Amino acid sequence: MASKQFTREEISKWKAENKNDTVFIIDNVVYDVTKFLDEHPGGHEVLQNVAGKDASEDFDDVGHSLDAKDLMQKYKVGEIVESERVYSQKRQISWEDHKQEHDSSFTSSWKFPVLLGIVVTLLYSYLFG
């Protein structure tokens, strides 16, 4: 079954024409979360602030759980028409250290501040001791 197709302008107008409705776009999918406003853990204002807009970036920035993403399907009302879809590169977070060996020069290592501290201490002792 094909889902209903909307243009971005239709979503924007939907908000303007139906003040009580909270409809927005996340990853080219249109959601009507009007009935979910009171249940949203982050408060209804968060959802209402993105009504009529593309909330993909806001949604990704918060880092929703898999349960939240499953729950969203209940509020799906359609998709953005193919010609207006926006595909963004999802950010990949890597917890690995990508330090390269050739970046460990003397001035960028721990040895430089230690040596500098010793030299300054000796110089201070010589001049003022």
C-alpha positions in Angstrom: 0.0 0.0 0.0 1.4 3.3 -1.1 1.5 6.0 1.6 0.0 9.5 1.0 2.4 11.9 -0.7 2.9 15.5 0.5 4.9 18.4 -0.7 6.9 20.5 1.8 4.6 23.4 1.1 1.6 21.4 2.0 3.1 20.5 5.4 3.9 24.2 6.0 0.4 25.2 5.0 -1.1 22.4 7.1 0.3 24.1 10.2 -0.9 27.5 9.2 -4.4 26.3 8.4 -4.8 23.9 11.4 -3.3 25.7 14.5 -4.1 22.7 16.8 -2.3 20.1 14.6 1.3 19.2 15.1 2.6 17.8 11.8 6.3 17.7 10.7 8.8 15.8 8.6 11.6 13.5 9.8 13.7 11.8 7.1 11.2 12.5 4.4 8.3 10.9 6.4 5.4 13.0 7.5 4.1 12.6 11.1 1.0 13.9 12.8 1.8 13.8 16.5 -1.1 15.9 17.7 -2.4 13.1 19.9 1.1 12.4 21.3 1.8 16.0 22.6 0.9 15.3 26.2 2.8 12.0 26.3 6.1 13.3 24.8 8.8 13.1 27.5 10.5 16.3 26.3 7.2 18.3 26.6 4.8 19.4 23.9 6.6 22.7 23.2 9.5 20.8 21.6 7.1 19.2 19.1 5.1 22.3 18.4 8.2 24.4 17.7 9.0 22.2 14.7 5.4 21.9 13.4 5.2 22.5 9.7 8.9 22.0 9.2 11.6 19.4 8.6 12.6 18.2 12.1 15.1 15.6 10.9 18.2 17.4 12.3 16.5 18.2 15.6 15.4 14.6 16.0 18.9 13.2 15.3 20.5 15.7 17.6 18.5 14.5 20.6 19.4 10.8 20.0 16.1 9.0 20.4 15.9 5.4 21.5 14.8 2.5 19.3 11.5 2.4 21.3 10.9 6.0 20.4 11.6 5.3 16.7 9.2 2.3 16.8 6.5 4.4 18.4 6.8 7.0 15.6 5.3 4.6 13.1 2.0 5.0 14.9 1.9 8.7 13.9 3.1 8.4 10.3 0.6 9.9 7.9 2.6 9.9 4.7 5.8 10.8 2.9 7.4 13.7 1.0 7.0 13.5 -2.8 10.1 12.0 -4.4 11.1 15.2 -6.1 11.4 17.1 -2.8 13.1 14.5 -0.7 16.3 15.4 1.1 18.8 12.7 1.9 21.3 13.6 4.5 24.5 11.8 5.5 24.0 10.4 9.0 26.8 11.3 11.4 29.0 8.4 12.3 30.5 8.6 15.8 33.6 6.6 16.4 35.0 6.1 19.8 38.3 4.9 18.5 41.4 6.9 18.7 42.5 7.8 15.2 45.9 9.3 16.2 48.5 8.8 13.5 52.1 8.0 14.4 53.6 10.8 12.3 51.7 13.4 14.3 53.7 12.7 17.5 56.4 15.3 16.9 58.5 16.5 19.9 56.6 19.8 20.3 53.2 18.1 20.3 54.2 15.4 22.8 54.3 15.5 26.6 58.1 15.7 26.5 58.2 19.3 25.3 56.4 20.9 28.3 58.4 18.8 30.7 61.7 19.9 29.1 60.6 23.5 28.9 59.6 23.4 32.6 63.1 22.0 33.6 64.9 24.7 31.5 62.8 27.5 33.0 63.4 26.2 36.5 67.2 26.0 36.0 67.2 29.4 34.3 65.2 30.9 37.2 67.5 29.3 39.8 70.6 30.6 38.0 69.4 34.1 37.6 67.7 34.6 40.9 69.4 32.1 43.2 
